[in-house]
Amino acid sequence: MLKVESVEKSYKKGALLSREKQSVLKNISFECKSGECLGIIGESGSGKSTLGRLVLGIEKPDRGTVSFNGMNVKDRKVRLSNISAVFQDYKSSINPFFTVEDAILEPLKTQNKNIKENKEKVLSLLNQVGLPSTYRNKYPHELSGGEVQRVCIARAISTQPKCILLDEAISSLDVSVQTKILELLKDLKRIYNMSYVFITHDLQAAAYICDRIIIFKDGQIEEMVDIEHLKDVKSAYAKELLKSLITF
């Protein structure tokens, strides 16, 4: 499935011509199994979103590899229809001049050129994410934050990818809406047997949806633990994070 091997990433520090670099990811290795929800937990600046960009092929690692089913994700053909994403900033995730239907149709067109079939699938996807069919003609500004994120999820699952990366996908939503979106994600994961890479700073949300979590600190893996053994974490940093956990 998704495999990250000995990945490192640095960025230039300071002025544009500066040779000094800041290390963001240091020797990261892990696997996300088929049908698994793997949580990446860490504070802001810990490197988890940088890791997300490498998984999506948006950026390349300085060292190491990110592969999907044995093939490097830097190849667009490997990512296409296999890996999808839902981001934190739902407001900029959809073209404001696109209707809901246009937004969901965009990735579908890469798989199927039949307009009628694609439009029928849009209605099915809207139903799956709990939105009425009439929403297909609405524009993003006419929807609530939770509704826009449901559209983003519908678009992400439209090509039936094997893995979806969710980068702080619920953190901008109200708490009551967060729970509904998490429930939706759990249902869709079961229906499609997809894998999730769930990047978040919210240990509560991760404990609710994930099978296993990786705790990030300063660009390194501090600890990796199955959810059922979450209370048995060993590092001091992980124990401190655990104090914020409130059972749903």
C-alpha positions as a LaTeX table, in Angstrom:
\begin{tabular}{lrrr}
\hline
Residue & $x$ (\AA) & $y$ (\AA) & $z$ (\AA) \\
\hline
Met1 & 0.00 & 0.00 & 0.00 \\
Leu2 & 1.43 & 3.42 & 0.97 \\
Lys3 & 5.03 & 3.18 & 2.09 \\
Val4 & 7.33 & 5.95 & 3.32 \\
Glu5 & 10.99 & 4.95 & 3.54 \\
Ser6 & 13.80 & 6.97 & 5.16 \\
Val7 & 12.29 & 10.29 & 4.06 \\
Glu8 & 14.05 & 13.56 & 4.83 \\
Lys9 & 13.11 & 17.11 & 3.86 \\
Ser10 & 14.78 & 20.48 & 4.43 \\
Tyr11 & 14.03 & 24.04 & 3.37 \\
Lys12 & 16.25 & 27.07 & 2.94 \\
Lys13 & 16.39 & 29.19 & 6.06 \\
Gly14 & 16.35 & 32.98 & 5.96 \\
Ala15 & 17.28 & 34.93 & 2.82 \\
Leu16 & 16.67 & 33.54 & $-0.66$ \\
Leu17 & 20.39 & 33.06 & $-1.40$ \\
Ser18 & 21.15 & 31.64 & 2.03 \\
Arg19 & 22.83 & 28.23 & 2.10 \\
Glu20 & 21.60 & 27.49 & 5.58 \\
Lys21 & 18.83 & 24.88 & 5.73 \\
Gln22 & 16.26 & 23.92 & 8.30 \\
Ser23 & 15.51 & 20.23 & 8.60 \\
Val24 & 11.75 & 19.60 & 8.67 \\
Leu25 & 11.55 & 15.81 & 8.34 \\
Lys26 & 14.23 & 13.46 & 9.63 \\
Asn27 & 14.46 & 9.82 & 8.58 \\
Ile28 & 10.71 & 9.09 & 8.47 \\
Ser29 & 9.62 & 5.52 & 7.74 \\
Phe30 & 6.17 & 3.90 & 8.04 \\
Glu31 & 3.48 & 2.03 & 6.11 \\
Cys32 & $-0.26$ & 2.63 & 5.82 \\
Lys33 & $-1.98$ & $-0.69$ & 5.27 \\
Ser34 & $-4.93$ & $-1.38$ & 3.00 \\
Gly35 & $-8.18$ & $-0.32$ & 4.69 \\
Glu36 & $-6.37$ & 1.29 & 7.64 \\
Cys37 & $-6.86$ & 4.74 & 9.09 \\
Leu38 & $-3.41$ & 5.95 & 10.12 \\
Gly39 & $-3.27$ & 9.09 & 12.23 \\
Ile40 & $-0.37$ & 11.55 & 12.05 \\
Ile41 & $-0.50$ & 13.57 & 15.25 \\
Gly42 & 1.64 & 16.57 & 16.13 \\
Glu43 & 1.72 & 20.20 & 17.11 \\
Ser44 & 1.93 & 23.00 & 14.55 \\
Gly45 & 5.39 & 23.05 & 12.98 \\
Ser46 & 6.09 & 19.39 & 13.74 \\
Gly47 & 6.37 & 18.53 & 10.02 \\
Lys48 & 3.15 & 16.58 & 9.56 \\
Ser49 & 1.72 & 18.77 & 6.77 \\
Thr50 & 5.06 & 18.69 & 4.94 \\
Leu51 & 4.81 & 14.92 & 5.10 \\
Gly52 & 1.31 & 15.19 & 3.61 \\
Arg53 & 2.62 & 17.15 & 0.62 \\
Leu54 & 5.25 & 14.48 & 0.00 \\
Val55 & 2.62 & 11.72 & 0.15 \\
Leu56 & 0.54 & 13.59 & $-2.43$ \\
Gly57 & 3.55 & 14.16 & $-4.68$ \\
Ile58 & 3.16 & 17.95 & $-4.39$ \\
Glu59 & 6.77 & 18.09 & $-3.20$ \\
Lys60 & 9.68 & 15.67 & $-3.45$ \\
Pro61 & 11.75 & 14.42 & $-0.50$ \\
Asp62 & 15.45 & 15.32 & $-0.35$ \\
Arg63 & 16.17 & 11.71 & 0.54 \\
Gly64 & 14.12 & 8.53 & 0.73 \\
Thr65 & 11.02 & 7.49 & $-1.17$ \\
Val66 & 7.24 & 7.58 & $-0.95$ \\
Ser67 & 5.63 & 4.71 & $-2.86$ \\
Phe68 & 2.16 & 3.34 & $-3.48$ \\
Asn69 & 1.88 & $-0.36$ & $-4.27$ \\
Gly70 & 5.61 & $-0.36$ & $-4.96$ \\
Met71 & 5.60 & 2.60 & $-7.37$ \\
Asn72 & 6.96 & 6.06 & $-6.61$ \\
Val73 & 4.24 & 8.70 & $-6.07$ \\
Lys74 & 6.30 & 11.29 & $-7.93$ \\
Asp75 & 4.82 & 9.65 & $-11.04$ \\
Arg76 & 1.45 & 11.33 & $-11.64$ \\
Lys77 & 0.04 & 8.12 & $-13.10$ \\
Val78 & 0.64 & 6.39 & $-9.77$ \\
Arg79 & $-1.28$ & 9.07 & $-7.84$ \\
Leu80 & $-4.11$ & 9.45 & $-10.34$ \\
Ser81 & $-7.26$ & 7.75 & $-9.05$ \\
Asn82 & $-5.26$ & 6.02 & $-6.29$ \\
Ile83 & $-4.55$ & 8.86 & $-3.86$ \\
Ser84 & $-6.92$ & 11.73 & $-3.13$ \\
Ala85 & $-7.03$ & 14.49 & $-0.51$ \\
Val86 & $-9.28$ & 16.67 & 1.64 \\
Phe87 & $-7.69$ & 19.81 & 3.10 \\
Gln88 & $-8.32$ & 22.11 & 6.04 \\
Asp89 & $-9.16$ & 25.25 & 4.07 \\
Tyr90 & $-12.41$ & 24.20 & 2.44 \\
Lys91 & $-13.05$ & 27.80 & 1.36 \\
Ser92 & $-10.22$ & 27.66 & $-1.18$ \\
Ser93 & $-10.57$ & 23.96 & $-2.01$ \\
Ile94 & $-13.33$ & 24.56 & $-4.57$ \\
Asn95 & $-13.27$ & 27.06 & $-7.41$ \\
Pro96 & $-15.81$ & 29.74 & $-6.32$ \\
Phe97 & $-17.12$ & 29.91 & $-9.91$ \\
Phe98 & $-17.86$ & 26.17 & $-9.96$ \\
Thr99 & $-21.19$ & 24.73 & $-8.95$ \\
Val100 & $-21.15$ & 21.72 & $-6.63$ \\
Glu101 & $-21.72$ & 19.52 & $-9.67$ \\
Asp102 & $-18.80$ & 21.10 & $-11.54$ \\
Ala103 & $-16.48$ & 20.55 & $-8.56$ \\
Ile104 & $-17.32$ & 16.86 & $-8.23$ \\
Leu105 & $-17.26$ & 16.30 & $-12.01$ \\
Glu106 & $-13.70$ & 17.62 & $-12.29$ \\
Pro107 & $-11.86$ & 14.43 & $-11.18$ \\
Leu108 & $-14.54$ & 12.15 & $-12.67$ \\
Lys109 & $-13.73$ & 13.43 & $-16.16$ \\
Thr110 & $-10.24$ & 11.91 & $-15.91$ \\
Gln111 & $-11.80$ & 8.45 & $-15.62$ \\
Asn112 & $-14.94$ & 8.62 & $-17.72$ \\
Lys113 & $-15.85$ & 10.91 & $-20.61$ \\
Asn114 & $-19.54$ & 9.96 & $-20.54$ \\
Ile115 & $-21.24$ & 13.15 & $-19.30$ \\
Lys116 & $-24.58$ & 11.50 & $-18.50$ \\
Glu117 & $-22.98$ & 8.75 & $-16.41$ \\
Asn118 & $-20.82$ & 11.25 & $-14.56$ \\
Lys119 & $-23.78$ & 13.48 & $-13.71$ \\
Glu120 & $-25.70$ & 10.48 & $-12.41$ \\
Lys121 & $-22.72$ & 9.60 & $-10.24$ \\
Val122 & $-22.65$ & 13.14 & $-8.84$ \\
Leu123 & $-26.20$ & 12.67 & $-7.56$ \\
Ser124 & $-25.23$ & 9.33 & $-5.99$ \\
Leu125 & $-22.18$ & 10.91 & $-4.32$ \\
Leu126 & $-24.23$ & 13.80 & $-2.93$ \\
Asn127 & $-26.61$ & 11.27 & $-1.41$ \\
Gln128 & $-23.69$ & 9.36 & 0.13 \\
Val129 & $-22.33$ & 12.46 & 1.85 \\
Gly130 & $-25.76$ & 13.48 & 3.11 \\
Leu131 & $-26.58$ & 16.36 & 0.75 \\
Pro132 & $-29.80$ & 16.78 & $-1.30$ \\
Ser133 & $-29.60$ & 16.42 & $-5.08$ \\
Thr134 & $-30.68$ & 20.07 & $-5.42$ \\
Tyr135 & $-27.27$ & 21.09 & $-4.06$ \\
Arg136 & $-25.67$ & 20.19 & $-7.37$ \\
Asn137 & $-26.59$ & 23.64 & $-8.71$ \\
Lys138 & $-25.40$ & 25.60 & $-5.67$ \\
Tyr139 & $-22.15$ & 27.55 & $-5.44$ \\
Pro140 & $-19.67$ & 27.26 & $-2.53$ \\
His141 & $-20.64$ & 30.64 & $-1.04$ \\
Glu142 & $-24.23$ & 29.37 & $-0.66$ \\
Leu143 & $-23.14$ & 26.48 & 1.61 \\
Ser144 & $-22.10$ & 26.21 & 5.23 \\
Gly145 & $-18.56$ & 25.11 & 6.13 \\
Gly146 & $-19.71$ & 21.59 & 6.92 \\
Glu147 & $-21.61$ & 21.36 & 3.63 \\
Val148 & $-18.61$ & 22.53 & 1.61 \\
Gln149 & $-16.43$ & 19.94 & 3.34 \\
Arg150 & $-18.99$ & 17.26 & 2.47 \\
Val151 & $-18.70$ & 18.34 & $-1.17$ \\
Cys152 & $-14.90$ & 18.10 & $-0.88$ \\
Ile153 & $-15.27$ & 14.58 & 0.52 \\
Ala154 & $-17.66$ & 13.64 & $-2.31$ \\
Arg155 & $-15.10$ & 14.89 & $-4.81$ \\
Ala156 & $-12.30$ & 12.99 & $-3.04$ \\
Ile157 & $-14.16$ & 9.66 & $-3.17$ \\
Ser158 & $-15.57$ & 10.19 & $-6.68$ \\
Thr159 & $-12.82$ & 8.21 & $-8.40$ \\
Gln160 & $-12.90$ & 5.54 & $-5.65$ \\
Pro161 & $-9.27$ & 6.04 & $-4.62$ \\
Lys162 & $-7.51$ & 3.44 & $-2.51$ \\
Cys163 & $-6.16$ & 6.08 & $-0.12$ \\
Ile164 & $-7.32$ & 9.55 & 1.00 \\
Leu165 & $-5.09$ & 11.99 & 2.82 \\
Leu166 & $-7.05$ & 14.22 & 5.20 \\
Asp167 & $-4.94$ & 17.20 & 6.28 \\
Glu168 & $-6.63$ & 18.91 & 9.25 \\
Ala169 & $-9.87$ & 18.25 & 7.36 \\
Ile170 & $-12.17$ & 18.97 & 10.31 \\
Ser171 & $-10.21$ & 21.52 & 12.34 \\
Ser172 & $-11.90$ & 24.58 & 10.79 \\
Leu173 & $-15.40$ & 23.28 & 11.53 \\
Asp174 & $-17.61$ & 23.73 & 14.57 \\
Val175 & $-17.33$ & 20.91 & 17.12 \\
Ser176 & $-20.86$ & 19.64 & 16.43 \\
Val177 & $-20.11$ & 19.50 & 12.70 \\
Gln178 & $-16.76$ & 17.80 & 13.30 \\
Thr179 & $-18.45$ & 14.77 & 14.86 \\
Lys180 & $-20.85$ & 14.45 & 11.92 \\
Ile181 & $-17.98$ & 14.60 & 9.41 \\
Leu182 & $-16.02$ & 11.99 & 11.36 \\
Glu183 & $-19.07$ & 9.70 & 11.32 \\
Leu184 & $-19.39$ & 10.25 & 7.57 \\
Leu185 & $-15.71$ & 9.40 & 7.04 \\
Lys186 & $-16.05$ & 6.21 & 9.05 \\
Asp187 & $-19.08$ & 5.14 & 7.01 \\
Leu188 & $-17.37$ & 5.86 & 3.68 \\
Lys189 & $-14.22$ & 4.04 & 4.74 \\
Arg190 & $-16.31$ & 0.95 & 5.48 \\
Ile191 & $-18.25$ & 1.21 & 2.20 \\
Tyr192 & $-15.21$ & 1.67 & $-0.04$ \\
Asn193 & $-12.58$ & $-0.10$ & 2.08 \\
Met194 & $-10.26$ & 2.87 & 1.63 \\
Ser195 & $-7.18$ & 3.78 & 3.62 \\
Tyr196 & $-6.97$ & 7.17 & 5.34 \\
Val197 & $-3.91$ & 9.14 & 6.33 \\
Phe198 & $-5.48$ & 11.42 & 8.94 \\
Ile199 & $-3.21$ & 14.39 & 9.71 \\
Thr200 & $-4.31$ & 16.38 & 12.74 \\
His201 & $-3.26$ & 18.09 & 15.95 \\
Asp202 & $-6.46$ & 16.82 & 17.59 \\
Leu203 & $-5.84$ & 13.62 & 19.52 \\
Gln204 & $-9.56$ & 13.31 & 20.30 \\
Ala205 & $-10.48$ & 13.10 & 16.63 \\
Ala206 & $-7.63$ & 10.70 & 15.89 \\
Ala207 & $-8.68$ & 8.38 & 18.72 \\
Tyr208 & $-12.22$ & 8.36 & 17.34 \\
Ile209 & $-11.44$ & 7.44 & 13.74 \\
Cys210 & $-7.93$ & 5.97 & 13.54 \\
Asp211 & $-6.71$ & 2.38 & 13.90 \\
Arg212 & $-3.13$ & 3.44 & 14.62 \\
Ile213 & $-1.35$ & 6.73 & 15.22 \\
Ile214 & 2.10 & 8.13 & 14.68 \\
Ile215 & 3.09 & 10.87 & 17.10 \\
Phe216 & 5.29 & 13.51 & 15.48 \\
Lys217 & 7.70 & 15.82 & 17.28 \\
Asp218 & 10.22 & 18.17 & 15.63 \\
Gly219 & 10.14 & 16.33 & 12.32 \\
Gln220 & 10.66 & 12.89 & 13.78 \\
Ile221 & 8.50 & 9.96 & 14.78 \\
Glu222 & 8.29 & 10.10 & 18.54 \\
Glu223 & 6.09 & 7.05 & 18.92 \\
Met224 & 3.84 & 4.72 & 16.92 \\
Val225 & 0.94 & 3.01 & 18.68 \\
Asp226 & $-2.29$ & 1.10 & 18.01 \\
Ile227 & $-5.37$ & 2.98 & 19.24 \\
Glu228 & $-6.30$ & 0.22 & 21.69 \\
His229 & $-2.89$ & 0.70 & 23.34 \\
Leu230 & $-3.00$ & 4.49 & 23.33 \\
Lys231 & $-2.97$ & 4.67 & 27.12 \\
Asp232 & 0.27 & 2.70 & 27.16 \\
Val233 & 2.42 & 5.25 & 25.33 \\
Lys234 & 5.95 & 5.43 & 26.68 \\
Ser235 & 7.53 & 8.75 & 25.71 \\
Ala236 & 7.06 & 11.79 & 27.95 \\
Tyr237 & 5.85 & 13.87 & 24.99 \\
Ala238 & 3.21 & 11.29 & 24.04 \\
Lys239 & 2.01 & 11.07 & 27.64 \\
Glu240 & 1.64 & 14.85 & 27.73 \\
Leu241 & $-0.47$ & 14.77 & 24.56 \\
Leu242 & $-2.58$ & 12.02 & 26.05 \\
Lys243 & $-3.64$ & 14.29 & 28.89 \\
Ser244 & $-5.76$ & 16.25 & 26.42 \\
Leu245 & $-7.72$ & 13.16 & 25.39 \\
Ile246 & $-11.37$ & 13.13 & 26.38 \\
Thr247 & $-13.36$ & 10.04 & 25.51 \\
Phe248 & $-16.11$ & 10.71 & 22.96 \\
\hline
\end{tabular}
